[in-house]
Amino acid sequence: MPNSDLPVASPPVSLSPRVVVPDENPLGDDEVDGVLASMDMDFNTPPSSPPVSFLHSWTISERQRIEERRRSNLIRGVQLKTRHEKFKKNRQNAEAALERCKRNEALAKKELASFRSKMCKDEANRMFGDAPGEV
C-alpha cells in the first residue's frame, strides 16, 4: 500500500521534438529557411497525465497538518493566556486577603493591648483600693 504522504513521481516527459514528415509533401518541394513547410512538430507527452491534485496531494496534506498545528497553537495560546489571567487575578485576591489579615491582626493586637491595659488598671484599682475611675 503506497504512502499517500510521499511525493509521487510522474513518468518522464520528453521535450525533444519529433518531426513528422508525410511521405508526400502536399506543398511540393517548397522550403522555408531550409525547413520543409509541411513539417509538423509534436512533443512526446504521456497519453494521460495524473491530475495535479494527485501529484501534489502530499503538499496539501502537509499544508493541512501545518494549518492544524497553527490552529492548535492558537488555541493553546488562548488557553495559556486565560490561565495566566486567572492566576494573576487569584494572586491579586490572595494579596488583598493577606493585607486584610495584616490589618485585622494589627487591629486585634491594638484591641488586646487596650483590653490588657484596662484589665491591669482595673486589677490595680481593686488590689490597691483606689477609687474606681480615678487615675
N, C-alpha and C positions, 0 to 999 in steps of 0.2 A: 504494500500500500504506500503510495508516494506521500511525502510530507508536503502539505499544502503551503507551509511557511517558507519553503525554499524556492528560489527563482527557477523558472522553467526556461530551458534553452530552446530557442526556435531553430528550425533547420537552416543551414547556411543558404544565403541568397547570393547568387552570382550576379555581379554587376557588369560583367563583360558582355558587350553586345553580341548578339547572334545575328549574323547577316543572312537574310533570306533572299535569295536571288531566284526568280522564276526561271524555268527552263527557256522560256521565250520572252524576250523583252517586248512589251506591248508598244513602247515608245521607239523602238528601233535601237540604234546604237548611240543615241544621244547621251552625252556625258555632261555633267555639271561639275566643274572643278575636279575633274578626274574621278568622280564617283558616279556610278550609274544612277540615273534619275529615278529608276524604279526600285532602288534598294529600300528594303523595309527593315527598320531597326526593331528588335524585340529583346526584352530583358527576361532572363530566366527567373521566374518567381515561382514559389510553391503554389500549387493549384488552389489551396485554401489555407490562408494564414489563420492561426488561432486568434480569437478575439483579444483585443488589448486588455480587457478586464481579466482575462485568464492569465496573460503574460505578466501582468502587474498585480495579481491578487496578493502576492506576498507583501507588496508595499502597502496595499490597502489594509491588510490585517495588521501590519506593523503600525500604520497610522492609527488604526483603531486602538491598539494597545497603548500607544503614546497618549492618545486622547483620553482613554480610560484612566491612565496613570495621572494625567493632568487633573481630571475631574476628581479623582480620589485625593490628590494632594490638596486641591482647593477645599474639599470637604474637611479634610484633616486640619487644614489651616484654620478654618472657621471653628471647628471643634476646639482646637487649642486656644484660639483667641477667646472663645466663650468660657472655657475653663479658667484661663488667666484672669478674665474679668470677674468671674465668680470667686476665685481665690483672693483677688485684690479686695473685693467687697467684704469677704469674710475676714480678711486681715484688718481692714478698717473697722469693722464691727467689733472685733476682738480688742483692738487698741482702744476703742471708745469704752468698751466694757471695763478694761483694765484701768482707764482713767477714772471711771465711776467708782470702781473698787477702791482706788487710792484715795479719792475724795471722801468716800464713806469711811474708810479706815481712819483718815485724819480727823473726821468729824467724830467718830466713835472714840478715838483717843482723847480728843478735847472734852467730850462729854464725860468720859470716865475720869479724867483729871479733875474736872469740875465736881463730879459726884464724890470722888475721894476727898477733895478739899472740903466740901460741905460736911462729909461724914466725920472728917478729922476735927473740924470746928465743933460740930455737934457733940462728939465724944469728949473733946477737951472741955467744953462748957459743962457737960454732965459730970465729968470727973472732978473738975476744979470748982464747980458750983457757981460759975459766972452766970449772970442773968441771961436767959435766952435772948438772942437778938442783939446783945451788946458786943461791941468789938473793941 
